[in-house]
Amino acid sequence: MEGVGLNKEITLDLCREILAGDVGDGKVSSCLDDFIELFRSMDPSLKDKSIRDIYRGRTQIVQHARAYLYLIKAFVVEKDLVSEDLLKKTHRILTRGIPLLSESKDVPGMPSEKYGGIYCTAVFDHVSSDSKTSESMSDQMKGFCDTVNREIGSAQSMCYIDPFSVASRFSLQFLRISPFLEYNGSMSRMIMNVILCRYVGLFLPIGEEEEGRMEYMEMMKRASRDVKCDELYDAHGTDEEEDTGEGIAHEFLRQMNSLR
């Protein structure tokens, strides 16, 4: 979605190796030239890319898969509650070894240890592109985790859950908070998919093709506008009680079905 990683063929090969336990960073470092040559043979467009960019793309794929495996084990297999620590550690794994690049190639980027799993101090709405100020990020995330756990607990006690509704609403809610400096979009989709995996047993790839990516981004913008309108009505004391989250969820479900 954010233009990270490498092409689909390389991604699938790396993911198979990760699942088989064959991916080691030390192995890549000792045979870097061989790996770069292999990747360029699998994707001719990489011939014009620097070794640094190719290695960065490879790291993004590997860490994304490792973060998914960690979150799946905790939330899907072990049925752990959603917590700040769980999401922070997932983000640390996701970003490990991936520095934030500076605008100038001569200036070193921010190492992952400086932002991975660390809440950012400036609050920015990545869905609507609006800066905002509110309660502390930790308070927002605690509220997010409590809401997820409360809704899942309630659904389990009632023996009924609409996984698409839950997954889509909490994915959007996380993205609106955007607690980390980078990779909030990836985290939001991981949250969506592990909820679906736990209750439906499937993952929904979004944005594999450009058309799907654009549909997803437009859907997120529309959902953000819906939430803003709902907040405006509430501020003026309207008697209408519309669950905007459900409307967003239904839009997500329709779009996700079309992207499958």
C-alpha positions in Angstrom: 0.0 0.0 0.0 2.8 2.4 0.9 5.1 1.3 -1.8 7.4 -0.7 0.5 9.0 -4.1 -0.1 9.7 -5.7 -3.4 7.7 -7.4 -6.1 5.2 -10.2 -5.5 7.4 -13.1 -6.6 10.2 -12.0 -4.2 7.8 -11.4 -1.4 6.2 -14.9 -1.7 9.7 -16.5 -1.8 10.8 -14.7 1.3 7.6 -15.5 3.2 7.9 -19.2 2.4 11.5 -19.1 3.8 10.3 -17.3 6.9 7.5 -19.8 7.5 10.1 -22.6 7.0 12.5 -20.8 9.4 15.2 -20.4 6.7 15.6 -16.7 6.8 18.5 -15.4 8.7 19.9 -11.8 8.6 23.4 -13.1 9.1 23.1 -15.3 6.0 22.1 -12.3 3.9 24.9 -10.1 5.2 27.6 -12.7 4.4 26.2 -13.3 0.9 24.8 -9.9 0.1 26.0 -9.6 -3.5 24.5 -13.0 -4.3 21.1 -12.0 -2.9 21.1 -8.7 -4.7 21.9 -10.5 -8.0 19.1 -13.0 -7.3 16.6 -10.3 -6.6 17.5 -8.4 -9.7 17.1 -11.5 -11.8 13.6 -12.0 -10.3 12.7 -8.3 -10.9 14.5 -6.5 -13.8 13.3 -3.1 -12.5 15.7 -3.5 -9.6 18.7 -3.2 -11.9 18.4 0.6 -11.5 17.9 0.4 -7.7 20.8 0.8 -5.2 21.9 -2.0 -3.0 20.6 0.0 0.0 17.1 0.3 -1.5 16.9 -3.4 -2.4 18.2 -4.5 1.0 15.7 -2.1 2.6 12.8 -3.6 0.6 13.9 -7.1 1.6 14.0 -6.1 5.3 10.5 -4.6 5.0 9.1 -7.9 3.7 10.9 -10.0 6.3 9.9 -7.8 9.3 6.3 -7.5 8.1 6.0 -11.3 8.0 7.7 -11.6 11.4 5.4 -9.0 12.9 2.3 -10.9 11.5 3.5 -14.2 12.9 4.0 -12.6 16.3 0.6 -11.0 16.3 -1.1 -14.1 15.0 0.4 -16.3 17.7 -0.6 -13.8 20.5 -4.1 -12.8 19.3 -5.3 -15.8 17.2 -3.6 -18.8 18.7 -3.2 -17.9 22.4 -6.2 -15.6 22.4 -4.4 -12.9 24.3 -6.1 -9.6 25.0 -5.2 -6.6 22.9 -2.8 -4.4 24.9 -0.5 -1.5 24.4 2.5 -3.7 25.0 1.3 -6.2 22.4 0.9 -3.5 19.7 4.1 -1.8 20.7 6.1 -5.0 20.4 4.4 -5.8 17.0 5.5 -2.4 15.8 9.0 -2.9 17.0 9.2 -6.2 15.1 7.7 -4.6 12.0 10.2 -1.7 12.0 13.4 -3.5 13.2 16.3 -2.7 11.0 14.4 -0.2 8.9 15.6 3.4 9.6 13.4 6.3 8.6 15.1 7.9 5.6 16.0 11.6 5.6 15.3 13.8 2.6 19.0 14.1 2.0 21.0 10.9 1.2 24.0 12.5 2.9 22.1 12.6 6.2 21.6 9.4 8.1 18.1 8.4 8.8 16.4 7.8 12.2 17.3 4.2 13.4 14.4 1.9 14.1 15.3 1.8 17.8 14.3 5.5 18.0 10.8 5.1 16.7 9.8 1.4 16.7 7.1 0.7 19.3 7.4 4.3 20.5 4.4 6.6 20.5 4.9 9.8 18.6 4.4 13.1 20.5 2.8 15.0 17.6 -0.8 13.8 17.0 -1.7 13.6 13.3 -4.8 12.2 11.6 -3.4 10.1 8.7 -6.9 9.4 7.4 -8.0 12.9 6.9 -4.6 14.6 6.8 -5.5 16.9 9.6 -3.3 17.7 12.5 -5.0 17.6 15.9 -4.5 17.8 19.6 -6.2 15.6 22.1 -5.5 13.5 25.2 -2.1 11.8 25.5 -1.4 9.1 23.0 -1.2 6.5 25.7 -4.7 7.4 26.9 -6.0 7.1 23.4 -4.4 3.7 22.9 -5.5 2.4 26.3 -9.0 3.4 25.3 -8.6 1.7 21.9 -7.4 -1.6 23.5 -10.2 -1.5 26.2 -12.8 -1.0 23.5 -11.5 -3.8 21.4 -11.4 -6.2 24.3 -14.8 -5.1 25.6 -16.5 -5.6 22.3 -14.8 -9.0 21.7 -15.7 -10.1 25.2 -19.3 -9.0 24.8 -19.5 -10.8 21.4 -18.1 -14.0 22.9 -20.6 -14.0 25.8 -23.4 -13.6 23.4 -22.0 -16.3 21.1 -22.2 -13.9 18.1 -19.8 -11.6 16.4 -19.7 -9.8 13.0 -16.0 -10.1 12.3 -16.0 -7.9 9.3 -17.7 -5.1 11.2 -15.3 -5.4 14.2 -12.2 -5.8 12.0 -13.0 -2.8 9.7 -14.1 -0.4 12.5 -11.1 -1.1 14.7 -8.7 -0.9 11.7 -10.1 2.5 10.9 -10.0 3.6 14.5 -6.4 2.7 14.9 -5.5 4.5 11.7 -7.3 7.6 13.0 -5.2 7.5 16.1 -1.9 6.7 14.3 0.1 6.3 17.5 3.4 5.7 15.8 5.7 7.9 13.7 5.5 5.5 10.7 3.9 2.3 9.5 0.5 3.0 11.0 -1.2 1.9 7.8 0.5 -1.5 7.9 -0.4 -1.9 11.6 -4.1 -1.0 10.9 -4.4 -3.7 8.2 -2.6 -6.2 10.4 -5.2 -5.6 13.1 -8.0 -6.0 10.6 -6.6 -9.3 9.3 -5.8 -10.9 12.7 -9.4 -10.3 13.8 -10.6 -11.8 10.6 -8.2 -14.7 10.9 -9.3 -15.4 14.5 -13.0 -15.4 13.7 -13.3 -16.3 10.0 -10.0 -18.0 9.3 -9.0 -15.8 6.4 -6.8 -12.9 5.4 -7.8 -10.1 3.0 -4.9 -8.7 0.9 -5.7 -5.1 0.1 -3.9 -3.1 -2.5 -2.2 -5.9 -4.5 -3.1 -4.0 -7.6 -3.1 -0.3 -8.2 -6.9 -0.2 -8.7 -7.5 -1.9 -5.4 -5.1 0.4 -3.6 -6.9 3.5 -4.9 -10.3 2.1 -4.0 -9.0 1.4 -0.5 -7.6 4.9 0.0 -10.7 6.5 -1.3 -12.8 4.3 1.0 -10.8 5.4 4.0 -11.2 9.1 3.1 -15.0 8.6 2.8 -15.1 6.8 6.1 -13.2 9.7 7.7 -15.7 12.2 6.3 -18.6 10.2 7.6 -17.0 10.2 11.1 -16.5 13.9 11.0 -20.1 14.5 9.9 -21.3 12.3 12.8 -19.1 14.3 15.3 -20.6 17.5 13.9 -24.2 16.3 14.4 -23.3 15.2 17.9 -21.9 18.6 18.7 -25.1 20.3 17.7 -27.2 17.9 19.8 -29.1 16.1 17.1 -31.6 13.4 18.2 -30.5 11.1 15.4 -28.4 8.2 16.6 -26.6 6.6 13.8 -23.8 4.1 14.3 -21.3 5.6 11.9 -19.0 2.7 12.7 -21.5 0.2 11.3 -21.9 2.3 8.1 -18.1 2.3 7.7 -18.0 -1.5 8.4 -20.6 -2.2 5.7 -18.6 -0.1 3.3 -15.5 -2.0 4.2 -17.3 -5.3 3.8 -18.6 -4.3 0.3 -15.2 -3.1 -0.8 -13.3 -6.1 0.6 -15.7 -8.5 -1.1 -15.0 -6.8 -4.4 -11.2 -7.0 -3.8 -11.1 -10.7 -3.0 
